[in-house]
Amino acid sequence: MRIVLLFIIPFLVFAKSYNLKELIDSASQYNLQIKAKEIAKSATAKELDAKKSAYYPSLDIGASYTNTTPNSFISPTGVSVGYASISMDIYDGGRKSALVRASEFAYEASVFEKRAFEKSVILNITNHYYTIKKLQSMLHASKEQSKELIAQIKRVKKFTQAGLSTQEDVDKLQAVYDNNQYNIENIKFSLVMNREKLQLLTTLPIGHLKNSRFKEPYQIHFEPYESSQILEANANILKENANAIGAGYRPQIKANYTYNKMDYRDSVAGSELFLIDHQSKVTLSVNMRVFDNGKMKKEEEAIRYKQMALNAQRDYAISIQKMEFRVAKRRLKTIKSKLRSAKSALKSSKSTYVTIVQKYEAGLVDNIAYLDALNSQTLAKARYKETLYDYEIAKSIYYYYAGKNIEEFIR
């Protein structure tokens, strides 16, 4: 008993009650994979800043020392030079602006990727949450069945001792009880797996789960979700990269200003009149690609074909999402119908069970009829709860394929 308490007490201390919204909020803040996506997004933002910085002039400073032996009238032994140089691209055919736009689309894609991954995690959390709820209802129904079976086994054993029943009746009840215990252990194992997976996603110690439901869908309009938006952003990246390559055929104009400061050692007498101690130089250069046998043009065309391929993939991704959205809507109607059926079946099984138990205890029906009624009631309870939670899962899937944020519809 002490050993059992050692395992239970830490669980009770650290495991708390959470609803679905709290589980999702925790995952959004602490899930390591979501954090990784956030870091990747930050890296893309820095790359964009780097591309924007290319518009500014660059300033370089440096120094050199040269030792020449033997020296001459115009070449002293030691020459020290310090310089500062400012360079700037006056015109590059639009290459830098195209690369900046490409980086902006890359950042946009990283935002969509994080959001898409976060939505998939939330959908996964929702599935595990309601799966645990389903398993808990199945476990409760199975335990109730075990209690009823134990009571009937004790009752039949007394009848057997009095000669009013046979050992075969006891054995049949015992076999059903043992099989039910096996089912209970299977359910417990599934619960452990789903709890562990939910804890991994949310980083929370999963104890009791509070009840959460989704709003009933009403006038939900379709909008493309992130997978197609990612493809569109990537297609735009390729478009701007193609524009950057095409800019290579336009004039490239650069300006440079350099200031040099010189100092001499061991110069020949009189050479000071010919050796300057400072120098300023302004350079304006114009460059233009005249011929490369179509190399850059072909590279640009290749990238534009890749862009067209991504656009086609985007259109197909939207078509798939629309199909999944229609299926999800139909699934909701089907499960609604199933829920009504399960509710009726539960009501019927309860009435039948009460009647059969009275007849069984009065000796009017055999144990086979009793076990059938008990099993029907247990299954009806479990199926009703299972269908109830399946409907919540179906609503989350419907909102997901509608392109919405699932957590906004939790109440």
QUIFENMO-V765128 format. One record per backbone hydrogen bond with DSSP energy under -0.5 kcal/mol. CO is the residue of the C=O (numbers start at 1). NH is the residue of the N-H. Records with the same first field share a line. If there is no record, write none. Layout:
CO = NH, NH
This chain:
1 = 5
2 = 6
3 = 7
4 = 7, 8
5 = 9
6 = 10
7 = 11
8 = 12
9 = 13
10 = 14
11 = 15
16 = 207
18 = 210
19 = 23
20 = 24
21 = 25
22 = 26
23 = 27
24 = 28
25 = 29
26 = 30
27 = 31
31 = 35
32 = 36
33 = 37
34 = 38
35 = 39
36 = 40
37 = 41
38 = 42
39 = 43
40 = 44
41 = 45
42 = 46
43 = 47
44 = 48
45 = 49
46 = 50
47 = 51
48 = 52
49 = 53
50 = 54
51 = 54
52 = 55
53 = 56
58 = 87
60 = 85
62 = 83
64 = 81
66 = 68, 79
72 = 75, 268
75 = 72
77 = 68
78 = 265
79 = 66
80 = 263
81 = 64
82 = 261
83 = 62
84 = 259
85 = 60
86 = 257
87 = 58
88 = 90, 255
91 = 253
92 = 95
94 = 98
95 = 99
96 = 100
97 = 101
98 = 102
99 = 103
100 = 104
101 = 105
102 = 106
103 = 107
104 = 108
105 = 109
106 = 110
107 = 111
108 = 112
109 = 113
110 = 114
111 = 115
112 = 116
113 = 117
114 = 118
115 = 119
116 = 120
117 = 121
118 = 122
119 = 123
120 = 124
121 = 125
122 = 126
123 = 127
124 = 128
125 = 129
126 = 130
127 = 131
128 = 132
129 = 133
130 = 134
131 = 135
132 = 136
133 = 137
134 = 138
135 = 139
136 = 140
137 = 141
138 = 142
139 = 143
140 = 144
141 = 145
142 = 146
143 = 147
144 = 148
145 = 149
146 = 150
147 = 151
148 = 152
149 = 153
150 = 154
151 = 155
152 = 156
153 = 157
154 = 158
155 = 159
156 = 160
157 = 161
158 = 162
159 = 164, 165
160 = 163
166 = 169, 170
167 = 171
168 = 172
169 = 173
170 = 174
171 = 175
172 = 176
173 = 177
174 = 178
175 = 179
176 = 180
177 = 181
178 = 182
179 = 183
180 = 184
181 = 185
182 = 186
183 = 187
184 = 188
185 = 189
186 = 190
187 = 191
188 = 192
189 = 193
190 = 194
191 = 195
192 = 196
193 = 197
194 = 198
195 = 199
196 = 200
197 = 201
198 = 202
199 = 203
204 = 206
205 = 16, 207
208 = 18, 210
213 = 411
219 = 221
225 = 228, 229
226 = 230
227 = 231
228 = 232
229 = 233
230 = 234
231 = 235
232 = 236
233 = 237
234 = 238
235 = 239
236 = 240
237 = 241
238 = 242
239 = 243
240 = 244
241 = 245
242 = 246
243 = 247
245 = 248
246 = 249
247 = 250
248 = 289
251 = 253
252 = 254, 287
253 = 90, 91
254 = 285
255 = 88
256 = 283
257 = 86
258 = 281
259 = 84
260 = 279
261 = 82
263 = 80
265 = 77, 78
266 = 77
268 = 271
270 = 273
271 = 274, 275
274 = 276
277 = 262
279 = 260
281 = 258
283 = 256
285 = 254
287 = 252
288 = 290
292 = 295
294 = 298
295 = 299
296 = 300
297 = 301
298 = 302
299 = 303
300 = 304
301 = 305
302 = 306
303 = 307
304 = 308
305 = 309
306 = 310
307 = 311
308 = 312
309 = 313
310 = 314
311 = 315
312 = 316
313 = 317
314 = 318
315 = 319
316 = 320
317 = 321
318 = 322
319 = 323
320 = 324
321 = 325
322 = 326
323 = 327
324 = 328
325 = 329
326 = 330
327 = 331
328 = 332
329 = 333
330 = 334
331 = 335
332 = 336
333 = 337
334 = 338
335 = 339
336 = 340
337 = 341
338 = 342
339 = 343
340 = 344
341 = 345
342 = 346
343 = 347
344 = 348
345 = 349
346 = 350
347 = 351
348 = 352
349 = 353
350 = 354
351 = 355
352 = 356
353 = 357
354 = 358
355 = 359
356 = 360
357 = 361
358 = 362
359 = 364, 365
360 = 363
366 = 370
367 = 371
368 = 372
369 = 373
370 = 374
371 = 375
372 = 376
373 = 377
374 = 378
375 = 379
376 = 380
377 = 381
378 = 382
379 = 383
380 = 384
381 = 385
382 = 386
383 = 387
384 = 388
385 = 389
386 = 390
387 = 391
388 = 392
389 = 393
390 = 394
391 = 395
392 = 396
393 = 397
394 = 398
395 = 399
396 = 400
397 = 401
398 = 402
399 = 404
400 = 403
402 = 223
404 = 406
405 = 408
406 = 409
407 = 410
409 = 215
